[in-house]
Structure formats: structure tokens, C-alpha cells
Amino acid sequence: MKVVKQMVPLLAAIIILLLLFRIWVPSFLTPENMLNLTQQISVNTILALGMTLVILVGGIDLSVGAMVALVGTTTVYCLTALSGDTQNPFMLMTAILAGLGIAAVFGTFHGIAAAKTSMPPFIITLASMLIARGCALRFNGGLPMPIKDEQTWFLAIGNGRLFDVVPFPVVIMLSLFLLMALLLHRTRFGQHVYALGGNREAALYTGIPIVRVEIMVYLLCSLMAGVAGMIHTSQLYSAEPGSGEMFELTAIAAVVVGGTSFTGGRGTMFGTLLGAVIIGILDKGLNQAGVHYSLQYIVKGAVILVAVYLDVRRNR
């Protein structure tokens, strides 16, 4: 019941924003425009799902934007290097696993470093952000790597539609949302995540495997970034080594707006989903209304400040 009450303000904010932009931009609430909106928020939502776990344990991951670029360039590079037959599903799966494998390596490192050393996660993931970005820029001399037209299966990840209606990125986003929600709210792992974020010392004394939980949290966050990177790369029709900049901040914004506390131990996946929808409505609505991008940054910054202020008030 408490969770439902927390979601009411977010749902009210979504309704108000939709009505506001409907008045401002008459074509805003058309079905096709709403489908495009859901497709546009898919990458940020997937990133935010992983970021929610990290923030719930009191951490942060600044590397997810760079991971989007690195996984995208790695996957496309492997697709090109392996391609004798560009339609071979085995080659496609190998390239996808290579991309996700890179993400898993970074995520495992983050978890081990955060759990085993006294270094703050901010510094660990900041360093990883620079390393991942540098690795992405090493591919093809920092130049874009176009995806061949024959790679129809990979291009469908970001541009195809289920039954010619629902965009595949939306299907992937909702599937991952259900998976992560079940993992967080219906498993012992999820209980351990909340316990670790609520009181780390108490979690240690109650026998919770802190190292294992923290590694899994950061691993899942990086894997979510890997999936988001493949969708984003597919949508761009090329691997852009410089892509993903500021993605980590937009993901954090969605998590915070969705009600997850920066102090850890409190938040929900459903709240994060609604937070990502709010950020997406703001982005698309302001764009379609012709608002200058500089003002869009100001609006989003103000929204984040209000969300954090409300979180501080709740903690008090």
C-alpha cells in the first residue's frame, strides 16, 4: 500500500505532462507519436533498471554511457570481422556475446573493487568510464563503423517491430523490466540488495554475502548497459565510438525522479520505469515544442533538484 501511495505523484506527473504537451503540441498524443516515445525511452530505461540496483546498495556507476559505446563498437567490429556469411545466426550470436562479455568484465571488476577495496564507487566507475571510452575510440581510429544492410537481424534489434506495430526495443525494455522487477522484489537476492543499502554493517553481521551481492549488482548494471548499447547502435545504423555521452546522467535522473533514494535501501523498479517515462516525455515534448536544447538541460536539471530535495525531506 505504501508503494502504491509513492507511485501516485509520479503517475499524476505523467498525466499532467501529457496534457500540458497535448495543449502545447496538438499532435503529441497521437498513437504513432506515443509509440515513438516508448521507443526513444527504451535505451535510457534499460540503463536506469541496472542503475537502480547500484544506487539501492549505495553505489553509483558512471561508466554506463561509455559502456554503450564500447559494447556497440565491439559488437559491430566482431560482426564485420567474422562475416563470411553476414546472415549466419551463429556469427550474430558470437558478436552479441562478445559485446556482452566486455560489459560483464567491467561489471565484475566494479563489483570486486567496490566490495574488496576502500575506493568509492564514484572513483572506480569514473576510471572505468575513461578506460571504456578510450577502448571504444581505438576501434576504427575513432571513426563510425557502419552496419551493413545485410545485417538485417542486428538492425531489427533497434528498428524492427513486433507484428509491425510494437517496436522491438520496447519489447526488450518491458521484458527486462519484468525480469529485474521479479529479481528485486521477489527473490532473496533482492532482499539482500535492500538490506545492504539500508545498513551495510547490519547486513554483514546477519550473514549476507556482501561481496557476492555487490558483484552481481554491478554485473547486472553493466549487462543492462550492454543491451542498451546494442539497441542504440542498431538504431544509429552504425557503431559510434563517441556515442553514449551523458547517458549515465540521464539514467541517474530517471532513477532519482522515480523515487530511489541516493542513500540506498529504498526504491522500486516500477518507480524507475515511471521516472524514465517522465524524463522521456520532457525530452520529446520540449523537442517537438521547439524549445532550445539549452533550456531543456535547465528544465531537466531543475526536475532532478526537486526530486533529490523531496528525497531528503522524506529521509528527515
Disulfide bonds with the S-S distance in Angstrom:
none
